[in-house]
Amino acid sequence: MAEPRVSVIGGGPAGLAAALEGRRLGLKVDLFEKRKIGENIRCAEGFIDSLRLLGKPEAGVRFKVKEAILKVKREFRVNCESINLWMIDRKEWQCYLADKARSAGVRIYENCRITPELLKQLQEDYDWVIDASGVPSVTSLAFGFRDYYRRHGAITAQYVVEGDFSYLGDRLKFVLLPNYLGYCWIFPKGRDEFGRETANVGIGWFQGERPGESIWRELDRFVEREGITGKILKKFGGIVPIRLRQNLQYDNILLVGDAAGCASPMHGGGIDLAFITGQLAARWIATLQEKRGDFSREVWQLLGPKLEVEKRLCELWMKAGFDFLDGLASFVTRDYRQITPWFLLRNFPTLIRELRAGMRFWSGLTLGDWTGGGGVFGIFCPEGVFFLKKLVSFFIHFTGGR
Ligand SMILES: Cc1cc2nc3c(=O)[nH]c(=O)nc-3n(C[C@H](O)[C@H](O)[C@H](O)COP(=O)(O)OP(=O)(O)OC[C@H]3O[C@@H](n4cnc5c(N)ncnc54)[C@H](O)[C@@H]3O)c2cc1C
């Protein structure tokens, strides 16, 4: 039987992963990219392998992130040794993947924009179309759901700044903002192709009330507060789609990556999930027809547990005050000296209720297991034991040791 012919729209992480995996499985793959590969990247370039399925990127790695700085009201250090997190140069990485795909036999057509009319043509000419065109996806234009991404997306703004960021070393900095569910970041990137020291400095708004003023003004205020004075080399923003669509198949089209809406609802990271869903689409097509399940369901099965935990923590983030977040950061960073009995007493019910979600989050990031977090026995993880000890000592203190 002839191998299925597959067209891929978009040469980002999702499209390149689909093309590479498709060729590996013997599919005939053509990829269409509207610009040149690596040219149309809007990203802070922190690569977190949140499902622990990918490992270290094959190219473009700038450094392994060993520690992150998390600023809430106070500043905390998060040990990232056990998290698969790298700072990368996406252009270098994507160009490497494209070369690898070409060598494997993928035909890549650059400067070739697919319109909704051309999409119809692709549907006829190929057995399958993998839409990895980001937001708004070509499929959304053809099938009338373009607005979905805006309604369920985070809004971002970012500068690429030239300057001395050596004070951060190999650390990424995250600053949570008090007035809304969102955060700012400073991700140092090292030297660019012209030898300039640079960092990606940006802001993301996730959910809830969005301040009336421009996100760019908010970013400027952040830059000023952080004392960043370097030259702005680039400026861009965009929508990060943070709600996975229920339906990911339209006739013979499969949606993957941002086109599927699969970036993290908590922090907006989407490179890894784009890559994974791209691979999944190619595997699904390569599976014998009679053995194939429902594509949307397969994606949901894989990503669902992570998205569920993150959504829950987002709700907590939105409902709880800034003081609570600050206290919670002490737990997350294991900076236990900063936790006061008063904080424990006031937030006891919430902490108990959310302990399991917190443990699932940590076991997801460090072990790739987003389902269990150790179940009931998760209480014996270091955080659980610490929490119980704190409670007991607080109780002894409160009752005067009687
Ligand atoms: C400011 C910002 C910062 C971010 N920071 C991070 C981060 O640090 N870490 C992280 O994990 N994620 C981050 N993200 C999210 C991440 O960039 C995306 O989730 C990821 O790029 C999705 O990959 P993708 O392949 O699905 O789509 P994209 O990377 O958007 O790739 C889509 C490709 O399709 C092409 N294309 C579009 N339309 C057409 C068409 N009609 N015809 C042909 N080609 C087309 C585009 O040119 C592009 O090359 C950030 C996003 C933003 C906006």
The ligand as a MOL file (V3000), in Angstrom:
LIG
                    3D

  0  0  0     0  0            999 V3000
M  V30 BEGIN CTAB
M  V30 COUNTS 53 58 0 0 0
M  V30 BEGIN ATOM
M  V30 1 C 6.2600 36.7270 23.6790 0
M  V30 2 C 6.1920 35.2320 23.7590 0
M  V30 3 C 7.1000 34.5480 24.5790 0
M  V30 4 C 7.0530 33.1500 24.6650 0
M  V30 5 N 7.9690 32.5090 25.4330 0
M  V30 6 C 7.9760 31.1670 25.5080 0
M  V30 7 C 8.9710 30.4830 26.2480 0
M  V30 8 O 9.8900 31.0880 26.8070 0
M  V30 9 N 8.8960 29.1270 26.3020 0
M  V30 10 C 7.9280 28.4190 25.6690 0
M  V30 11 O 7.9150 27.1830 25.7720 0
M  V30 12 N 6.9790 29.0370 24.9410 0
M  V30 13 C 6.9800 30.3930 24.8340 0
M  V30 14 N 6.0370 31.0190 24.0710 0
M  V30 15 C 5.0430 30.2000 23.3490 0
M  V30 16 C 5.6960 29.5250 22.1380 0
M  V30 17 O 6.3660 30.5050 21.3800 0
M  V30 18 C 4.6530 28.8220 21.2770 0
M  V30 19 O 3.8320 28.0400 22.0960 0
M  V30 20 C 5.3180 27.9340 20.2270 0
M  V30 21 O 6.0990 28.7120 19.3620 0
M  V30 22 C 4.2720 27.1680 19.4250 0
M  V30 23 O 4.8980 26.5070 18.3470 0
M  V30 24 P 4.0880 26.2230 16.9910 0
M  V30 25 O 5.0170 25.4710 16.1140 0
M  V30 26 O 2.7760 25.6440 17.3110 0
M  V30 27 O 3.7900 27.6700 16.3740 0
M  V30 28 P 4.7840 28.8040 15.8900 0
M  V30 29 O 6.0600 28.7550 16.6130 0
M  V30 30 O 3.9920 30.0570 15.9250 0
M  V30 31 O 5.0870 28.4130 14.3790 0
M  V30 32 C 4.1240 28.5870 13.3740 0
M  V30 33 C 4.8520 28.6760 12.0430 0
M  V30 34 O 3.8720 28.6720 11.0060 0
M  V30 35 C 4.1750 29.6830 10.0700 0
M  V30 36 N 2.9020 30.0910 9.4390 0
M  V30 37 C 1.9080 30.8280 9.9970 0
M  V30 38 N 0.8980 30.9850 9.1370 0
M  V30 39 C 1.2610 30.3300 8.0020 0
M  V30 40 C 0.6300 30.1400 6.7460 0
M  V30 41 N -0.5470 30.6840 6.4670 0
M  V30 42 N 1.2770 29.4180 5.8030 0
M  V30 43 C 2.5140 28.8780 6.0680 0
M  V30 44 N 3.1500 29.0400 7.2340 0
M  V30 45 C 2.5310 29.7450 8.1980 0
M  V30 46 C 4.8210 30.7840 10.9050 0
M  V30 47 O 5.6320 31.6430 10.0910 0
M  V30 48 C 5.6380 29.9820 11.8900 0
M  V30 49 O 6.9300 29.6930 11.4280 0
M  V30 50 C 6.0660 32.4270 23.9430 0
M  V30 51 C 5.1530 33.1090 23.1230 0
M  V30 52 C 5.2270 34.5030 23.0270 0
M  V30 53 C 4.2550 35.2100 22.1270 0
M  V30 END ATOM
M  V30 BEGIN BOND
M  V30 1 1 1 2
M  V30 2 1 2 3
M  V30 3 2 2 52
M  V30 4 2 3 4
M  V30 5 1 4 5
M  V30 6 1 4 50
M  V30 7 2 5 6
M  V30 8 1 6 7
M  V30 9 1 6 13
M  V30 10 2 7 8
M  V30 11 1 7 9
M  V30 12 1 9 10
M  V30 13 2 10 11
M  V30 14 1 10 12
M  V30 15 2 12 13
M  V30 16 1 13 14
M  V30 17 1 14 15
M  V30 18 1 14 50
M  V30 19 1 15 16
M  V30 20 1 16 17
M  V30 21 1 16 18
M  V30 22 1 18 19
M  V30 23 1 18 20
M  V30 24 1 20 21
M  V30 25 1 20 22
M  V30 26 1 22 23
M  V30 27 1 23 24
M  V30 28 2 24 25
M  V30 29 1 24 26
M  V30 30 1 24 27
M  V30 31 1 27 28
M  V30 32 2 28 29
M  V30 33 1 28 30
M  V30 34 1 28 31
M  V30 35 1 31 32
M  V30 36 1 32 33
M  V30 37 1 33 34
M  V30 38 1 33 48
M  V30 39 1 34 35
M  V30 40 1 35 36
M  V30 41 1 35 46
M  V30 42 1 36 37
M  V30 43 1 36 45
M  V30 44 2 37 38
M  V30 45 1 38 39
M  V30 46 1 39 40
M  V30 47 2 39 45
M  V30 48 1 40 41
M  V30 49 2 40 42
M  V30 50 1 42 43
M  V30 51 2 43 44
M  V30 52 1 44 45
M  V30 53 1 46 47
M  V30 54 1 46 48
M  V30 55 1 48 49
M  V30 56 2 50 51
M  V30 57 1 51 52
M  V30 58 1 52 53
M  V30 END BOND
M  V30 END CTAB
M  END
